[in-house]
Amino acid sequence: MATAQVEARPRRRAGDRVFEGVSTSSSVLITLIISAIGAFLLLEALPPLLRNEGGFLGFLTYSGPWETANLDAMRFGIPNLFFSTVMISLIALLIAMPVALGVALFLSSFAPKRMVRPLAVLVDLLAAVPSIVYGIWGAKVLGPALGKFYEWVHSWGGDFFLFAHYQNSPSFATGRNILTGGIVLAIMILPIIAATAREIFTQTPRGLIESAMALGATRWDVVRMTVLPFGKSGFVAGSMLGLGRALGETMALYMVVSPAPLFRGSLFDGGTTFATAIANASAEFNNPISAGAYIAAGLVLFVITFAVNAAARAIVRRSK
């Protein structure tokens, strides 16, 4: 009769069990916190949505000024906030992406080794500057400095809706318009995109680089044929993370972009994003129903930002 041999199961170290428990608990806790935030926003948004003229459909379609003071005749909707938020964020992304790509490629492939670390630290320091500092700089320095340029562009292409300037638009002298907000936001998200892209580019297999150089490829050929294809998905993911940061920016845009109740699609017009609308309406927060209307806008921003960051992480996982 054969004797069954039972292998002894190796005992797990106490440290491993503690680490696994802490990691699992942290993951569950983060999930619960995010779920609790979403549930809170939803519950607080329901009462004003039920009072809103047109209900939830009106919330998605009404594009006029918000009327939330009279609780018996509430009218509010997100199209103006949505388009202003998207436009400013896309401007920031279109400016920041090529600059961040150039910075990442220079630091990973072209810069002398003794310069890489100081320059990388300098770029990373941009992310540590408080939003209010960017806001002050944008409102007091950048906007007025670009005023003459804005005026020249308007004189050249004012008939095109992107360069239109209306009677109640911010003056060119102050430059407190959507384009200035996009430029300031681009500077703020640039270090996020550049740092992510640089980390991906530096992970390009050394064998691929040496093989290309052995075949007589120039340094630019190596970057074009090996580094860029290898790090493309990481660069896109970093850009989407930067977009997620741009969507929720409040203080800098609150100071740089003049608020406007209507979105008219002009770069030289004012605008109100989801975040700045909530900041502008802080005086109404003593009434829970009026505050709930802006919480509903916050819920939409929460969902959009969550979706953008989830998409970025999915791209990173797919690239591995």
Stockholm file with secondary structure:
# STOCKHOLM 1.0

chainA/1-320         MATAQVEARPRRRAGDRVFEGVSTSSSVLITLIISAIGAFLLLEALPPLLRNEGGFLGFLTYSGPWETANLDAMRFGIPNLFFSTVMISLIALLIAMPVALGVALFLSSFAPKRMVRPLAVLVDLLAAVPSIVYGIWGAKVLGPALGKFYEWVHSWGGDFFLFAHYQNSPSFATGRNILTGGIVLAIMILPIIAATAREIFTQTPRGLIESAMALGATRWDVVRMTVLPFGKSGFVAGSMLGLGRALGETMALYMVVSPAPLFRGSLFDGGTTFATAIANASAEFNNPISAGAYIAAGLVLFVITFAVNAAARAIVRRSK
#=GR chainA/1-320 SS CCCCCCCCCCCCCHHHHHHHHHHHHHHHHHHHHHHHHHHHHHHHHHHHHHHBTTHHHHHHHCCSCCBCSSTTSBBCCSHHHHHHHHHHHHHHHHHHHHHHHHHHHIIIIISCHHHHHHHHHHHHHHTTSCHHHHHHHIIIIIHHHHHHHHHHHHHHHTTSGGGCCCTTSCCTTTTCSHHHHHHHHHHHHHHHHHHHHHHHHTTSCHHHHHHHHHTTCCHHHHIIIIIHHHHHHHHHHHHHHHHHHHHTCCHHHHHHSCCCSSCCCCTTSCCCCHHHHHHHTGGGGGSHHHHHHHHHHHHHHHHHHHHHHHHHHHHHHHHC
#=GC SS_cons         CCCCCCCCCCCCCHHHHHHHHHHHHHHHHHHHHHHHHHHHHHHHHHHHHHHBTTHHHHHHHCCSCCBCSSTTSBBCCSHHHHHHHHHHHHHHHHHHHHHHHHHHHIIIIISCHHHHHHHHHHHHHHTTSCHHHHHHHIIIIIHHHHHHHHHHHHHHHTTSGGGCCCTTSCCTTTTCSHHHHHHHHHHHHHHHHHHHHHHHHTTSCHHHHHHHHHTTCCHHHHIIIIIHHHHHHHHHHHHHHHHHHHHTCCHHHHHHSCCCSSCCCCTTSCCCCHHHHHHHTGGGGGSHHHHHHHHHHHHHHHHHHHHHHHHHHHHHHHHC
//
